[in-house]
């Protein structure tokens, strides 16, 4: 039975867990979820859930290594502190856990939307029109410019999720 751990992640990953359980090979899974709020949909979709502590990234990595060892986690699907966890990939491998994420530098690159778009454009990967602004005047100007290109304009911070 494959033991998969989802650390604090998006509520929609409860659907990912359902899809994993419905895998066409019928592979048995034991899904573990951690989250500060055990009423979140992901821990509720898991076979085993524990409340996740709120720790600084370095402390979190140490906690996660011990958690993975104790629960015999084979695959960790990280979201919280992903770059720091990725940086510790070899330490996780030493306790038998594989991480399902890119290396730490790549995670950090994609955590900055403007930097990721810039890096993609440098290697000729098409990116949508975008503007980085730092004040309300810039925001208004970017909205006016981009709204002429599409029926909807999406505005997001360059880093973070859900506007955080």
N, CA and C atoms as an extended XYZ file, in Angstrom:
492
Properties=species:S:1:pos:R:3:atomname:S:1:resname:S:1:resid:I:1 pbc="F F F"
N         0.853       -1.177        0.000 N   UNK     1
C         0.000        0.000        0.000 CA  UNK     1
C         0.899        1.240        0.000 C   UNK     1
N         0.685        2.106       -0.966 N   UNK     2
C         1.472        3.329       -1.094 CA  UNK     2
C         1.004        4.365       -0.080 C   UNK     2
N         1.967        4.912        0.663 N   UNK     3
C         1.655        5.902        1.704 CA  UNK     3
C         2.031        7.290        1.186 C   UNK     3
N         1.008        8.121        0.972 N   UNK     4
C         1.181        9.463        0.408 CA  UNK     4
C         0.766       10.495        1.446 C   UNK     4
N         1.583       11.540        1.564 N   UNK     5
C         1.296       12.626        2.511 CA  UNK     5
C         1.117       13.926        1.751 C   UNK     5
N         0.005       14.593        2.002 N   UNK     6
C        -0.251       15.948        1.533 CA  UNK     6
C        -0.105       16.868        2.742 C   UNK     6
N         0.891       17.769        2.705 N   UNK     7
C         0.969       18.725        3.803 CA  UNK     7
C        -0.009       19.866        3.496 C   UNK     7
N        -0.023       20.890        4.317 N   UNK     8
C        -0.999       21.975        4.167 CA  UNK     8
C        -1.085       22.399        2.707 C   UNK     8
N        -2.253       22.226        2.135 N   UNK     9
C        -2.421       22.480        0.710 CA  UNK     9
C        -3.788       23.091        0.432 C   UNK     9
N        -4.063       23.292       -0.832 N   UNK    10
C        -5.320       23.889       -1.269 CA  UNK    10
C        -6.485       22.925       -1.051 C   UNK    10
N        -7.625       23.467       -0.687 N   UNK    11
C        -8.813       22.655       -0.436 CA  UNK    11
C        -9.180       21.806       -1.654 C   UNK    11
N        -8.930       22.315       -2.845 N   UNK    12
C        -9.290       21.576       -4.059 CA  UNK    12
C        -8.496       20.285       -4.221 C   UNK    12
N        -7.397       20.129       -3.485 N   UNK    13
C        -6.642       18.877       -3.588 CA  UNK    13
C        -7.393       17.699       -2.976 C   UNK    13
N        -8.486       17.956       -2.299 N   UNK    14
C        -9.341       16.849       -1.863 CA  UNK    14
C        -9.833       16.088       -3.089 C   UNK    14
N       -10.065       16.796       -4.191 N   UNK    15
C       -10.477       16.143       -5.436 CA  UNK    15
C        -9.336       15.331       -6.031 C   UNK    15
N        -8.110       15.812       -5.889 N   UNK    16
C        -6.946       15.061       -6.363 CA  UNK    16
C        -6.857       13.738       -5.600 C   UNK    16
N        -7.095       13.787       -4.306 N   UNK    17
C        -7.059       12.571       -3.497 CA  UNK    17
C        -8.115       11.580       -3.986 C   UNK    17
N        -9.300       12.063       -4.289 N   UNK    18
C       -10.349       11.186       -4.834 CA  UNK    18
C        -9.898       10.549       -6.141 C   UNK    18
N        -9.263       11.334       -7.014 N   UNK    19
C        -8.788       10.790       -8.287 CA  UNK    19
C        -7.685        9.753       -8.073 C   UNK    19
N        -6.793        9.999       -7.107 N   UNK    20
C        -5.743        9.024       -6.811 CA  UNK    20
C        -6.345        7.708       -6.335 C   UNK    20
N        -7.365        7.802       -5.517 N   UNK    21
C        -8.011        6.576       -5.015 CA  UNK    21
C        -8.681        5.799       -6.159 C   UNK    21
N        -9.132        6.516       -7.176 N   UNK    22
C        -9.807        5.882       -8.311 CA  UNK    22
C        -8.816        5.494       -9.409 C   UNK    22
N        -7.538        5.305       -9.060 N   UNK    23
C        -6.516        5.005      -10.068 CA  UNK    23
C        -6.876        3.732      -10.831 C   UNK    23
N        -6.617        3.724      -12.148 N   UNK    24
C        -7.050        2.595      -12.981 CA  UNK    24
C        -6.373        1.269      -12.631 C   UNK    24
N        -5.236        1.305      -11.959 N   UNK    25
C        -4.559        0.062      -11.575 CA  UNK    25
C        -5.123       -0.521      -10.286 C   UNK    25
N        -5.986        0.236       -9.611 N   UNK    26
C        -6.557       -0.236       -8.365 CA  UNK    26
C        -5.533       -0.315       -7.242 C   UNK    26
N        -4.467        0.474       -7.353 N   UNK    27
C        -3.410        0.455       -6.337 CA  UNK    27
C        -3.949        0.985       -5.015 C   UNK    27
N        -3.697        0.249       -3.972 N   UNK    28
C        -4.155        0.660       -2.652 CA  UNK    28
C        -3.310        1.818       -2.144 C   UNK    28
N        -3.964        2.789       -1.551 N   UNK    29
C        -3.293        3.975       -1.019 CA  UNK    29
C        -3.678        4.194        0.429 C   UNK    29
N        -2.730        4.739        1.155 N   UNK    30
C        -3.016        5.252        2.500 CA  UNK    30
C        -2.631        6.726        2.428 C   UNK    30
N        -3.630        7.604        2.479 N   UNK    31
C        -3.390        9.031        2.294 CA  UNK    31
C        -3.398        9.725        3.656 C   UNK    31
N        -2.337       10.487        3.870 N   UNK    32
C        -2.157       11.228        5.115 CA  UNK    32
C        -2.260       12.708        4.789 C   UNK    32
N        -2.929       13.447        5.620 N   UNK    33
C        -3.034       14.887        5.422 CA  UNK    33
C        -2.721       15.629        6.701 C   UNK    33
N        -1.982       16.713        6.569 N   UNK    34
C        -1.748       17.584        7.719 CA  UNK    34
C        -2.159       18.998        7.340 C   UNK    34
N        -2.670       19.702        8.328 N   UNK    35
C        -3.156       21.058        8.092 CA  UNK    35
C        -3.381       21.694        9.470 C   UNK    35
N        -3.186       23.000        9.588 N   UNK    36
C        -3.500       23.634       10.881 CA  UNK    36
C        -4.982       23.538       11.233 C   UNK    36
N        -5.836       23.463       10.209 N   UNK    37
C        -7.284       23.395       10.404 CA  UNK    37
C        -7.771       22.024        9.948 C   UNK    37
N        -8.050       21.146       10.879 N   UNK    38
C        -8.467       19.793       10.511 CA  UNK    38
C        -9.854       19.744        9.874 C   UNK    38
N       -10.575       20.855        9.874 N   UNK    39
C       -11.855       20.907        9.164 CA  UNK    39
C       -11.672       21.249        7.695 C   UNK    39
N       -10.443       21.503        7.266 N   UNK    40
C       -10.159       21.748        5.859 CA  UNK    40
C       -10.533       20.488        5.054 C   UNK    40
N       -10.956       20.636        3.813 N   UNK    41
C       -11.362       19.468        3.022 CA  UNK    41
C       -10.272       18.409        2.824 C   UNK    41
N        -9.005       18.792        2.748 N   UNK    42
C        -7.962       17.793        2.483 CA  UNK    42
C        -7.802       16.814        3.636 C   UNK    42
N        -7.571       17.268        4.864 N   UNK    43
C        -7.458       16.274        5.951 CA  UNK    43
C        -8.703       15.394        6.072 C   UNK    43
N        -9.848       15.978        5.783 N   UNK    44
C       -11.098       15.210        5.888 CA  UNK    44
C       -11.190       14.132        4.817 C   UNK    44
N       -10.466       14.310        3.696 N   UNK    45
C       -10.476       13.329        2.612 CA  UNK    45
C        -9.447       12.220        2.819 C   UNK    45
N        -8.639       12.341        3.867 N   UNK    46
C        -7.521       11.415        4.085 CA  UNK    46
C        -7.888       10.261        5.009 C   UNK    46
N        -7.063        9.220        4.943 N   UNK    47
C        -7.218        8.085        5.851 CA  UNK    47
C        -6.750        8.445        7.257 C   UNK    47
N        -5.760        9.319        7.312 N   UNK    48
C        -5.200        9.746        8.596 CA  UNK    48
C        -4.888       11.233        8.483 C   UNK    48
N        -5.259       11.994        9.490 N   UNK    49
C        -4.995       13.433        9.489 CA  UNK    49
C        -4.459       13.854       10.844 C   UNK    49
N        -3.535       14.817       10.781 N   UNK    50
C        -3.006       15.401       12.013 CA  UNK    50
C        -2.917       16.901       11.843 C   UNK    50
N        -3.039       17.571       12.951 N   UNK    51
C        -2.913       19.024       12.927 CA  UNK    51
C        -1.448       19.395       12.711 C   UNK    51
N        -1.252       20.308       11.801 N   UNK    52
C         0.100       20.729       11.444 CA  UNK    52
C         0.500       21.935       12.284 C   UNK    52
N         1.713       21.913       12.829 N   UNK    53
C         2.150       23.070       13.614 CA  UNK    53
C         2.518       24.241       12.715 C   UNK    53
N         2.432       25.421       13.251 N   UNK    54
C         2.851       26.622       12.515 CA  UNK    54
C         4.299       26.900       12.910 C   UNK    54
N         5.219       26.594       11.985 N   UNK    55
C         6.649       26.703       12.252 CA  UNK    55
C         7.336       27.504       11.158 C   UNK    55
N         8.478       28.046       11.484 N   UNK    56
C         9.317       28.695       10.476 CA  UNK    56
C         9.843       27.607        9.532 C   UNK    56
N        10.220       27.981        8.304 N   UNK    57
C        10.611       26.972        7.312 CA  UNK    57
C        11.653       25.952        7.788 C   UNK    57
N        12.733       26.385        8.414 N   UNK    58
C        13.762       25.445        8.865 CA  UNK    58
C        13.241       24.471        9.908 C   UNK    58
N        12.475       24.985       10.853 N   UNK    59
C        11.876       24.126       11.874 CA  UNK    59
C        10.861       23.173       11.251 C   UNK    59
N        10.150       23.681       10.247 N   UNK    60
C         9.139       22.859        9.581 CA  UNK    60
C         9.795       21.673        8.886 C   UNK    60
N        10.932       21.896        8.222 N   UNK    61
C        11.629       20.799        7.542 CA  UNK    61
C        11.980       19.703        8.547 C   UNK    61
N        12.501       20.096        9.707 N   UNK    62
C        12.857       19.100       10.728 CA  UNK    62
C        11.620       18.353       11.203 C   UNK    62
N        10.529       19.083       11.434 N   UNK    63
C         9.277       18.451       11.848 CA  UNK    63
C         8.799       17.478       10.766 C   UNK    63
N         8.860       17.912        9.500 N   UNK    64
C         8.379       17.095        8.386 CA  UNK    64
C         9.214       15.821        8.215 C   UNK    64
N        10.518       15.934        8.395 N   UNK    65
C        11.375       14.742        8.311 CA  UNK    65
C        10.977       13.715        9.371 C   UNK    65
N        10.767       14.180       10.578 N   UNK    66
C        10.363       13.264       11.650 CA  UNK    66
C         8.969       12.698       11.380 C   UNK    66
N         8.060       13.531       10.898 N   UNK    67
C         6.702       13.073       10.577 CA  UNK    67
C         6.764       11.992        9.498 C   UNK    67
N         7.544       12.245        8.442 N   UNK    68
C         7.664       11.287        7.343 CA  UNK    68
C         8.254        9.965        7.834 C   UNK    68
N         9.270       10.047        8.671 N   UNK    69
C         9.885        8.837        9.217 CA  UNK    69
C         8.887        8.057       10.072 C   UNK    69
N         8.226        8.764       10.966 N   UNK    70
C         7.298        8.128       11.910 CA  UNK    70
C         6.108        7.480       11.201 C   UNK    70
N         5.636        8.120       10.127 N   UNK    71
C         4.452        7.610        9.422 CA  UNK    71
C         4.802        6.784        8.184 C   UNK    71
N         6.097        6.510        8.005 N   UNK    72
C         6.562        5.697        6.871 CA  UNK    72
C         6.020        6.228        5.539 C   UNK    72
N         6.113        7.545        5.376 N   UNK    73
C         5.626        8.203        4.158 CA  UNK    73
C         6.545        7.841        2.991 C   UNK    73
N         5.955        7.384        1.907 N   UNK    74
C         6.727        7.054        0.710 CA  UNK    74
C         6.783        8.219       -0.271 C   UNK    74
N         5.699        8.997       -0.336 N   UNK    75
C         5.629       10.138       -1.250 CA  UNK    75
C         5.046       11.327       -0.491 C   UNK    75
N         5.744       12.435       -0.548 N   UNK    76
C         5.251       13.691        0.034 CA  UNK    76
C         4.896       14.631       -1.107 C   UNK    76
N         3.657       15.104       -1.101 N   UNK    77
C         3.196       16.099       -2.066 CA  UNK    77
C         3.133       17.418       -1.300 C   UNK    77
N         4.223       18.197       -1.351 N   UNK    78
C         4.270       19.405       -0.523 CA  UNK    78
C         3.606       20.596       -1.195 C   UNK    78
N         3.101       21.484       -0.369 N   UNK    79
C         2.687       22.810       -0.815 CA  UNK    79
C         3.310       23.836        0.135 C   UNK    79
N         3.063       23.677        1.416 N   UNK    80
C         3.649       24.597        2.387 CA  UNK    80
C         5.160       24.368        2.473 C   UNK    80
N         5.932       25.452        2.436 N   UNK    81
C         7.403       25.397        2.534 CA  UNK    81
C         8.016       24.450        1.498 C   UNK    81
N         7.437       24.438        0.307 N   UNK    82
C         7.875       23.513       -0.731 CA  UNK    82
C         9.347       23.677       -1.090 C   UNK    82
N         9.830       24.906       -1.244 N   UNK    83
C        11.228       25.107       -1.653 CA  UNK    83
C        12.186       24.553       -0.606 C   UNK    83
N        11.903       24.817        0.653 N   UNK    84
C        12.780       24.332        1.718 CA  UNK    84
C        12.734       22.807        1.829 C   UNK    84
N        11.550       22.239        1.647 N   UNK    85
C        11.441       20.783        1.648 CA  UNK    85
C        12.216       20.199        0.473 C   UNK    85
N        12.093       20.828       -0.691 N   UNK    86
C        12.826       20.353       -1.874 CA  UNK    86
C        14.333       20.429       -1.653 C   UNK    86
N        14.788       21.471       -0.985 N   UNK    87
C        16.210       21.590       -0.681 CA  UNK    87
C        16.700       20.439        0.196 C   UNK    87
N        15.799       19.832        0.951 N   UNK    88
C        16.148       18.718        1.841 CA  UNK    88
C        15.812       17.359        1.217 C   UNK    88
N        15.671       17.316       -0.090 N   UNK    89
C        15.253       16.091       -0.797 CA  UNK    89
C        16.091       14.869       -0.393 C   UNK    89
N        17.411       15.023       -0.326 N   UNK    90
C        18.273       13.889        0.019 CA  UNK    90
C        18.017       13.408        1.449 C   UNK    90
N        17.732       14.328        2.341 N   UNK    91
C        17.424       13.946        3.727 CA  UNK    91
C        16.114       13.165        3.783 C   UNK    91
N        15.146       13.560        2.966 N   UNK    92
C        13.889       12.816        2.906 CA  UNK    92
C        14.121       11.435        2.306 C   UNK    92
N        14.929       11.369        1.259 N   UNK    93
C        15.242       10.071        0.648 CA  UNK    93
C        15.855        9.130        1.671 C   UNK    93
N        16.651        9.675        2.574 N   UNK    94
C        17.304        8.855        3.602 CA  UNK    94
C        16.300        8.204        4.551 C   UNK    94
N        15.105        8.786        4.688 N   UNK    95
C        14.070        8.166        5.522 CA  UNK    95
C        13.028        7.443        4.675 C   UNK    95
N        13.307        7.316        3.353 N   UNK    96
C        12.425        6.563        2.461 CA  UNK    96
C        11.303        7.358        1.831 C   UNK    96
N        11.412        8.680        1.842 N   UNK    97
C        10.348        9.530        1.304 CA  UNK    97
C        10.820       10.251        0.053 C   UNK    97
N        10.033       10.126       -1.010 N   UNK    98
C        10.290       10.877       -2.242 CA  UNK    98
C         9.393       12.106       -2.259 C   UNK    98
N         9.934       13.220       -2.747 N   UNK    99
C         9.155       14.450       -2.838 CA  UNK    99
C         8.624       14.609       -4.255 C   UNK    99
N         7.368       14.968       -4.355 N   UNK   100
C         6.736       15.173       -5.650 CA  UNK   100
C         6.691       16.669       -5.932 C   UNK   100
N         7.869       17.212       -6.248 N   UNK   101
C         7.984       18.622       -6.595 CA  UNK   101
C         9.331       18.841       -7.270 C   UNK   101
N         9.465       19.993       -7.874 N   UNK   102
C        10.715       20.369       -8.521 CA  UNK   102
C        11.782       20.656       -7.468 C   UNK   102
N        12.997       20.921       -7.924 N   UNK   103
C        14.063       21.301       -7.001 CA  UNK   103
C        13.753       22.679       -6.412 C   UNK   103
N        14.423       23.001       -5.317 N   UNK   104
C        14.139       24.231       -4.589 CA  UNK   104
C        14.296       25.491       -5.415 C   UNK   104
N        15.339       25.569       -6.255 N   UNK   105
C        15.539       26.771       -7.072 CA  UNK   105
C        14.392       26.966       -8.062 C   UNK   105
N        13.914       25.878       -8.645 N   UNK   106
C        12.797       25.980       -9.590 CA  UNK   106
C        11.516       26.387       -8.864 C   UNK   106
N        11.295       25.819       -7.687 N   UNK   107
C        10.115       26.203       -6.894 CA  UNK   107
C        10.166       27.697       -6.586 C   UNK   107
N        11.345       28.179       -6.177 N   UNK   108
C        11.472       29.612       -5.867 CA  UNK   108
C        11.243       30.468       -7.114 C   UNK   108
N        11.737       30.039       -8.265 N   UNK   109
C        11.511       30.791       -9.502 CA  UNK   109
C        10.018       30.913       -9.776 C   UNK   109
N         9.306       29.798       -9.704 N   UNK   110
C         7.881       29.825      -10.029 CA  UNK   110
C         7.029       30.443       -8.925 C   UNK   110
N         7.601       30.662       -7.762 N   UNK   111
C         6.874       31.365       -6.703 CA  UNK   111
C         6.772       32.857       -7.003 C   UNK   111
N         7.595       33.335       -7.925 N   UNK   112
C         7.562       34.743       -8.358 CA  UNK   112
C         7.017       34.756       -9.778 C   UNK   112
N         5.750       35.107       -9.920 N   UNK   113
C         5.098       35.022      -11.230 CA  UNK   113
C         5.807       35.849      -12.291 C   UNK   113
N         6.259       37.046      -11.957 N   UNK   114
C         6.951       37.894      -12.940 CA  UNK   114
C         8.276       37.260      -13.353 C   UNK   114
N         9.020       36.723      -12.408 N   UNK   115
C        10.292       36.072      -12.735 CA  UNK   115
C        10.055       34.830      -13.589 C   UNK   115
N         9.009       34.066      -13.274 N   UNK   116
C         8.705       32.864      -14.050 CA  UNK   116
C         8.318       33.226      -15.481 C   UNK   116
N         7.467       34.257      -15.641 N   UNK   117
C         7.106       34.688      -16.994 CA  UNK   117
C         8.339       35.180      -17.744 C   UNK   117
N         9.202       35.928      -17.058 N   UNK   118
C        10.425       36.421      -17.684 CA  UNK   118
C        11.333       35.286      -18.127 C   UNK   118
N        11.500       34.276      -17.267 N   UNK   119
C        12.342       33.125      -17.611 CA  UNK   119
C        11.742       32.344      -18.777 C   UNK   119
N        10.430       32.202      -18.802 N   UNK   120
C         9.772       31.495      -19.909 CA  UNK   120
C         9.985       32.247      -21.219 C   UNK   120
N         9.801       33.552      -21.176 N   UNK   121
C         9.972       34.363      -22.393 CA  UNK   121
C        11.410       34.286      -22.917 C   UNK   121
N        12.384       34.198      -22.011 N   UNK   122
C        13.788       34.107      -22.416 CA  UNK   122
C        14.079       32.856      -23.234 C   UNK   122
N        13.307       31.807      -23.042 N   UNK   123
C        13.523       30.579      -23.815 CA  UNK   123
C        12.401       30.370      -24.831 C   UNK   123
N        11.765       31.468      -25.211 N   UNK   124
C        10.744       31.488      -26.261 CA  UNK   124
C         9.478       30.701      -25.945 C   UNK   124
N         9.152       30.565      -24.670 N   UNK   125
C         7.869       29.990      -24.289 CA  UNK   125
C         6.878       31.151      -24.238 C   UNK   125
N         5.788       31.039      -24.981 N   UNK   126
C         4.832       32.150      -24.986 CA  UNK   126
C         4.232       32.391      -23.597 C   UNK   126
N         4.094       33.650      -23.250 N   UNK   127
C         3.450       34.037      -22.000 CA  UNK   127
C         2.376       35.070      -22.335 C   UNK   127
N         1.334       35.127      -21.534 N   UNK   128
C         0.298       36.126      -21.791 CA  UNK   128
C         0.837       37.526      -21.500 C   UNK   128
N         0.211       38.534      -22.065 N   UNK   129
C         0.629       39.903      -21.745 CA  UNK   129
C         0.444       40.149      -20.247 C   UNK   129
N         1.421       40.799      -19.651 N   UNK   130
C         1.338       41.099      -18.229 CA  UNK   130
C         2.118       42.369      -17.935 C   UNK   130
N         1.796       42.959      -16.805 N   UNK   131
C         2.518       44.139      -16.344 CA  UNK   131
C         2.737       43.980      -14.844 C   UNK   131
N         3.879       44.422      -14.377 N   UNK   132
C         4.155       44.453      -12.949 CA  UNK   132
C         4.038       45.907      -12.519 C   UNK   132
N         3.222       46.144      -11.518 N   UNK   133
C         2.996       47.514      -11.045 CA  UNK   133
C         3.267       47.589       -9.548 C   UNK   133
N         3.548       48.790       -9.092 N   UNK   134
C         3.868       48.978       -7.683 CA  UNK   134
C         3.030       50.048       -6.999 C   UNK   134
N         2.082       50.638       -7.729 N   UNK   135
C         1.249       51.668       -7.112 CA  UNK   135
C        -0.088       51.727       -7.838 C   UNK   135
N        -1.003       52.498       -7.298 N   UNK   136
C        -2.358       52.542       -7.852 CA  UNK   136
C        -2.386       53.147       -9.254 C   UNK   136
N        -1.530       54.129       -9.528 N   UNK   137
C        -1.489       54.712      -10.874 CA  UNK   137
C        -1.036       53.657      -11.885 C   UNK   137
N        -0.032       52.881      -11.516 N   UNK   138
C         0.431       51.809      -12.397 CA  UNK   138
C        -0.629       50.754      -12.611 C   UNK   138
N        -1.378       50.446      -11.564 N   UNK   139
C        -2.453       49.470      -11.665 CA  UNK   139
C        -3.531       49.954      -12.634 C   UNK   139
N        -3.921       51.204      -12.504 N   UNK   140
C        -4.947       51.755      -13.411 CA  UNK   140
C        -4.450       51.754      -14.852 C   UNK   140
N        -3.205       52.141      -15.066 N   UNK   141
C        -2.647       52.181      -16.428 CA  UNK   141
C        -2.569       50.772      -17.018 C   UNK   141
N        -2.114       49.803      -16.224 N   UNK   142
C        -2.014       48.426      -16.712 CA  UNK   142
C        -3.395       47.871      -17.035 C   UNK   142
N        -4.372       48.161      -16.176 N   UNK   143
C        -5.731       47.682      -16.433 CA  UNK   143
C        -6.263       48.273      -17.727 C   UNK   143
N        -6.071       49.562      -17.926 N   UNK   144
C        -6.558       50.206      -19.149 CA  UNK   144
C        -5.904       49.578      -20.379 C   UNK   144
N        -4.607       49.350      -20.311 N   UNK   145
C        -3.889       48.771      -21.452 CA  UNK   145
C        -4.330       47.333      -21.717 C   UNK   145
N        -4.348       46.502      -20.674 N   UNK   146
C        -4.635       45.084      -20.867 CA  UNK   146
C        -6.104       44.811      -21.149 C   UNK   146
N        -6.998       45.648      -20.650 N   UNK   147
C        -8.420       45.409      -20.903 CA  UNK   147
C        -8.759       45.618      -22.372 C   UNK   147
N        -7.892       46.307      -23.097 N   UNK   148
C        -8.084       46.434      -24.540 CA  UNK   148
C        -7.683       45.183      -25.307 C   UNK   148
N        -7.012       44.247      -24.628 N   UNK   149
C        -6.533       43.024      -25.286 CA  UNK   149
C        -7.418       41.809      -25.035 C   UNK   149
N        -8.272       41.882      -24.003 N   UNK   150
C        -9.072       40.715      -23.631 CA  UNK   150
C       -10.358       41.165      -22.964 C   UNK   150
N       -11.303       40.248      -22.848 N   UNK   151
C       -12.570       40.584      -22.212 CA  UNK   151
C       -12.463       40.596      -20.690 C   UNK   151
N       -11.424       39.955      -20.150 N   UNK   152
C       -11.219       39.935      -18.701 CA  UNK   152
C        -9.739       40.130      -18.404 C   UNK   152
N        -9.467       40.822      -17.316 N   UNK   153
C        -8.095       41.053      -16.878 CA  UNK   153
C        -7.957       40.445      -15.491 C   UNK   153
N        -6.922       39.653      -15.308 N   UNK   154
C        -6.648       39.027      -14.010 CA  UNK   154
C        -5.515       39.787      -13.349 C   UNK   154
N        -5.742       40.215      -12.129 N   UNK   155
C        -4.702       40.921      -11.388 CA  UNK   155
C        -4.358       40.125      -10.143 C   UNK   155
N        -3.054       39.875       -9.990 N   UNK   156
C        -2.598       39.053       -8.878 CA  UNK   156
C        -1.304       39.625       -8.326 C   UNK   156
N        -1.019       39.315       -7.080 N   UNK   157
C         0.302       39.682       -6.574 CA  UNK   157
C         1.362       38.822       -7.273 C   UNK   157
N         2.591       39.300       -7.350 N   UNK   158
C         3.619       38.511       -8.023 CA  UNK   158
C         4.002       37.266       -7.223 C   UNK   158
N         3.753       37.292       -5.917 N   UNK   159
C         4.046       36.115       -5.111 CA  UNK   159
C         2.866       35.830       -4.191 C   UNK   159
N         2.831       34.623       -3.679 N   UNK   160
C         1.758       34.230       -2.783 CA  UNK   160
C         0.622       33.573       -3.525 C   UNK   160
N        -0.335       33.086       -2.759 N   UNK   161
C        -1.509       32.432       -3.321 CA  UNK   161
C        -2.756       33.029       -2.714 C   UNK   161
N        -3.822       32.970       -3.456 N   UNK   162
C        -5.117       33.446       -2.977 CA  UNK   162
C        -5.042       34.900       -2.522 C   UNK   162
N        -4.186       35.667       -3.165 N   UNK   163
C        -4.048       37.086       -2.821 CA  UNK   163
C        -3.283       37.319       -1.553 C   UNK   163
N        -2.710       36.257       -0.961 N   UNK   164
C        -1.958       36.414        0.294 CA  UNK   164
C        -0.499       36.698        0.020 C   UNK   164
